[in-house]
Structure formats: structure tokens, C-alpha cells
Amino acid sequence: MQLADLNADGYIDVLMGTPGAGVWNPERNHFDQFTLPVRGGSPNVRWFTATPEGKAGLAVAGDGFLKTWIFNGDGWVQANNAHSGDIIIAAAAELCAYRFRDLNGDGVSDLILNNEKQSAVYLGYAGKSSFRLNPGGFALPRPGMLIGKDGKDGKDAGLRFVDLDADGDDDLIFSNEKEYGVWRFDGVLAGWIKVRSGKAGAPDAIPSIVEHGRNNGVWFHSGKMIQANEFSAGKKDLIRRVSFKDLLKTRTDRIVWERYIL
């Protein structure tokens, strides 16, 4: 079961994997029932924002296809998902490697695709009962990856979307037991611009977000990257910290770890 506002009316609706959805009707004080076009709990299903006012969209990917629907208030309408490029999602093992996020700030979700065959961004455009994806001309920077090597193991590779410079855009932080990188989003024309990257264990390396596909105790709060695990036990307050300001320094500037407090 999941909770979401499907019709952008400000009330939370209930999504069941039966498949079905209960849309709250404040006038009647009960849930109106709607059948989902696909089984909502399936791992190859993604929810996204399909219109600037916030109506929900539903995407399902399979062997070489991507289908989308929009909830128009009365039910699910299959969107005309026309695009000028080929979206390659070849197998179920790669389905973890696509995400919907609003990258250009227009209120409509964009598609981030990152698997062994393709790394690309498609910008979403909303029409009346339609949703279109057009190639954005940029992609996730390497070595950043959504999931493990070649997209086959489905494990978290250590990529996080964080607004590091407080400009409202999604910057990127990537780190695991092998390598790390930080990129600043510079708009849909340029995409992400590299700030720093290198090998794990280097003097200026940032903490590993994951190691071998498993969470390494990292989160982001109050302008800082924070790590708490068995290796940070000897640090002040038992955690490691690095400010977003330091994350945005170039590799020639050494990160200061322990100066910052929550």
C-alpha cells in the first residue's frame, strides 16, 4: 500500500497493489475506487508528476517499452508518450535504473535513464491527457550510476540527488567503496558540471554512501553530509560531517571534516 495525492486536490489517496486506488472524496467523506492500469506494487512501475498542477502519472517499463498513464480525476488515461529518441529498457533486471524527477523546475517529472545500454535524460512535457518525453541532450555523468555495474545486480551504486548550492536544482553526489564524485546542475542546456571526482580512500575523498551495494550510514541534513556507522564511533558526537560548501570545493581544496556541527 502507498499514499499519494493522485488528483492534486490536497487530499491523500490510497494506492493498493490489487490493483486498485482509493481516491478520497471530501464531499462524500469516503474513498472512490479506481482500478489501476497495471499492478501498482510491481517493481517495474514508477509514479511521477504528470501535470504542472500535480496530477499523478503512472509508468510501466518492460522488454523494450515504456508506457504511461495520467489520472485525470475520473480515471486513468493512457498518455501519448511520443518522443524523438528510443528509450531502451531491455530487461526486468534493469528496471531499477530509471527515475522520474523534475529537473527543470516546470512542475512535470523528467525521466532519468541509466543502464548498461543507455544513459540519458528525457524532459517531460504535459498536454491535455498526454505526457511527452523528449531527449534532454545530457545524461548522468560517469562514473555516477543509479545501480550497480552494468545495471545487472540491481544494487544501490551510491548516487544521491541533493541541492548543494541552494538554487533549487538537483545536484549529484556519488560515492562507494571504489570512487566518488560531485556534480553541480547547471541547467538543461549544460546538465551536470563536475566539481570533483576521484578514488575512495584519497585524502580529499568524501564518505562512502554505500559499500558493496549496502547503505553506509549517510544522510543529508541542515547543509551537511553526515555519516554514522561503526567507523565514525571515534569522531566528535560519533559522526562524520562535511558541509555542502566543502563538497563544492575543487579537488585541490582539502575537505575539513570535524569543524562543522549540527
C-alpha positions in Angstrom: 0.0 0.0 0.0 1.2 3.5 -0.9 -0.1 7.0 -0.2 -0.2 9.8 -2.8 -2.4 12.7 -3.9 -3.5 11.4 -7.4 -5.8 14.2 -8.4 -3.9 17.2 -6.9 -6.8 18.2 -4.7 -4.7 18.4 -1.5 -6.1 15.1 0.0 -4.1 11.9 0.4 -5.3 9.0 -1.7 -4.6 5.3 -1.1 -2.9 3.0 -3.7 -3.2 -0.7 -3.4 -1.4 -3.3 -5.4 -4.6 -5.4 -6.0 -4.6 -3.4 -8.5 -6.7 -0.5 -7.2 -6.7 3.0 -5.9 -9.0 4.8 -3.4 -9.3 8.5 -4.2 -10.6 10.5 -1.3 -13.9 12.3 -2.0 -14.2 15.1 0.7 -17.8 15.9 -0.3 -19.0 12.3 0.3 -16.4 11.6 3.0 -15.3 8.3 1.6 -12.9 6.8 -1.0 -14.0 6.5 -4.6 -12.5 3.3 -6.1 -10.5 3.3 -9.4 -8.7 0.3 -11.0 -5.1 0.9 -11.8 -4.0 0.1 -15.4 -1.1 -2.0 -14.1 -0.4 -3.7 -10.8 0.9 -0.8 -8.7 3.2 -2.9 -6.5 5.2 -4.2 -9.4 9.0 -3.4 -9.3 8.9 -2.1 -12.9 6.2 0.6 -12.1 7.1 4.2 -11.4 4.9 7.1 -10.2 5.6 10.6 -11.4 4.0 14.1 -11.6 2.3 14.3 -15.0 1.0 17.9 -14.9 2.2 21.3 -13.5 -0.8 21.3 -11.1 0.4 18.0 -9.7 -1.8 15.2 -11.1 -0.3 11.8 -10.9 1.2 9.7 -13.7 2.0 6.0 -13.8 4.7 4.4 -15.9 5.5 0.8 -16.6 8.6 -0.4 -18.4 9.3 -3.8 -19.8 11.3 -5.5 -22.6 11.9 -2.5 -24.8 8.9 -0.4 -24.0 7.7 2.4 -21.7 4.0 3.1 -21.3 2.5 6.0 -19.3 -0.9 6.9 -17.9 -2.3 10.1 -16.4 -5.0 10.3 -13.7 -7.5 12.9 -14.9 -9.8 12.8 -11.9 -12.2 10.4 -13.5 -9.8 7.6 -14.2 -6.6 6.6 -15.9 -5.9 7.8 -19.4 -3.1 6.4 -21.4 -0.8 9.2 -22.4 0.6 9.8 -25.9 4.2 9.2 -25.0 5.7 10.5 -28.2 9.4 11.2 -28.2 12.1 11.7 -30.7 14.6 9.1 -29.3 14.5 5.5 -28.4 14.2 4.7 -24.7 16.0 1.5 -24.1 14.9 -0.6 -21.1 15.8 -4.1 -22.1 15.0 -6.4 -19.2 13.5 -6.6 -15.8 16.9 -6.6 -14.1 17.4 -3.0 -15.4 14.1 -1.6 -14.2 15.7 -0.2 -11.0 17.8 2.1 -13.3 15.2 4.7 -14.2 13.9 7.5 -12.1 11.4 10.4 -12.5 12.4 13.8 -11.1 11.6 17.4 -12.0 15.0 18.6 -13.2 14.0 21.8 -15.0 11.5 23.1 -12.4 8.4 23.2 -14.6 6.4 21.0 -12.2 6.4 18.0 -14.5 8.6 14.9 -14.0 11.5 14.2 -16.2 12.9 10.7 -16.9 16.5 9.8 -15.9 17.6 6.6 -17.6 20.8 4.8 -16.6 21.5 1.2 -17.5 24.1 -0.8 -19.4 22.8 0.2 -22.8 21.9 3.9 -22.3 22.4 6.8 -20.1 20.1 9.7 -20.9 17.7 12.3 -19.7 14.3 12.9 -21.2 12.4 16.0 -20.4 8.7 15.6 -19.7 6.0 17.9 -21.2 2.4 17.8 -20.2 -0.6 18.3 -22.6 -4.3 17.7 -22.2 -4.4 14.0 -21.2 -0.9 13.5 -22.7 2.6 13.2 -21.5 5.6 13.5 -23.9 9.3 12.7 -23.3 11.9 14.5 -25.4 15.7 13.9 -25.3 17.3 16.4 -23.0 20.7 16.3 -24.5 22.5 15.4 -21.3 22.9 12.4 -19.0 24.1 11.3 -15.6 27.8 11.9 -15.5 30.1 9.0 -15.3 31.2 7.3 -13.0 27.8 8.1 -11.4 25.3 5.3 -11.7 21.8 4.7 -10.2 22.5 1.0 -9.6 25.5 -1.4 -9.7 27.9 -2.1 -12.6 26.2 -2.6 -15.9 22.8 -2.3 -14.3 22.6 -6.1 -13.7 22.9 -6.6 -10.0 20.2 -4.1 -9.1 22.2 -2.8 -6.1 22.4 0.8 -5.0 25.6 2.3 -6.5 25.7 5.3 -4.2 24.1 8.1 -6.2 22.1 10.8 -4.4 20.3 13.9 -5.7 20.9 16.8 -3.3 20.6 20.6 -3.8 24.1 21.5 -2.6 24.1 25.2 -3.6 20.6 26.0 -2.6 19.5 27.1 -6.1 16.5 24.7 -6.2 18.2 22.3 -8.7 19.2 18.7 -8.1 23.0 18.4 -7.8 24.6 15.0 -7.6 26.8 13.2 -5.0 28.1 9.7 -5.8 30.4 7.6 -3.6 31.0 4.0 -2.9 33.9 1.7 -1.8 35.7 2.4 -5.2 35.1 6.0 -6.3 33.3 9.3 -5.7 32.1 12.4 -7.5 30.3 15.6 -7.0 28.5 17.5 -9.8 26.5 20.7 -9.9 23.4 21.1 -12.0 23.9 24.0 -14.5 20.6 23.9 -16.3 19.1 21.7 -19.0 21.4 23.0 -21.7 24.6 22.0 -19.9 23.4 19.3 -17.5 25.6 18.4 -14.6 29.1 20.0 -14.3 31.9 18.2 -12.5 33.1 19.7 -9.3 35.3 16.9 -8.0 35.8 13.1 -8.5 38.4 10.5 -7.6 39.1 7.2 -5.9 37.8 6.2 -2.5 40.4 6.5 0.3 42.1 9.5 -1.2 42.8 12.4 1.2 40.0 14.5 -0.3 37.5 11.7 -0.8 34.0 12.0 0.6 32.4 9.4 2.8 31.0 6.3 1.1 27.3 6.5 0.7 27.1 2.7 0.0 29.7 -0.1 0.2 29.1 -3.2 -1.9 25.5 -2.1 -2.6 24.6 -1.6 1.1 23.8 1.6 2.9 26.8 3.0 4.7 25.0 5.3 7.2 25.0 8.5 5.2 22.3 11.1 5.1 21.9 14.9 4.3 20.6 17.5 6.7 21.0 21.2 7.5 23.5 21.8 4.8 25.8 18.9 5.7 26.6 15.4 4.6 26.6 13.2 7.7 27.8 9.6 8.2 27.2 7.5 11.3 28.5 3.9 11.4 30.9 1.8 13.3 33.9 3.7 11.8 32.6 7.1 12.9 32.5 6.0 16.6 35.7 7.8 17.4 34.6 11.1 15.9 33.0 14.0 17.7 29.4 13.2 18.5 30.1 9.8 17.0 29.5 11.0 13.4 31.5 12.4 10.5 30.3 15.6 8.9 31.2 17.6 5.8 29.4 20.8 4.8 27.8 21.3 1.4 30.2 24.2 1.0 33.2 21.9 1.3 31.6 19.3 -1.0 31.5 22.0 -3.7 35.2 22.8 -3.4 37.6 21.6 -6.1 39.9 18.6 -5.5 42.8 20.9 -4.7 40.9 22.2 -1.6 41.1 19.7 1.3 37.8 18.8 2.9 37.5 19.8 6.6 35.6 17.0 8.4 35.2 17.9 12.0 34.8 21.6 12.1 31.0 21.6 11.5 28.3 20.7 13.9 24.6 20.2 13.6 
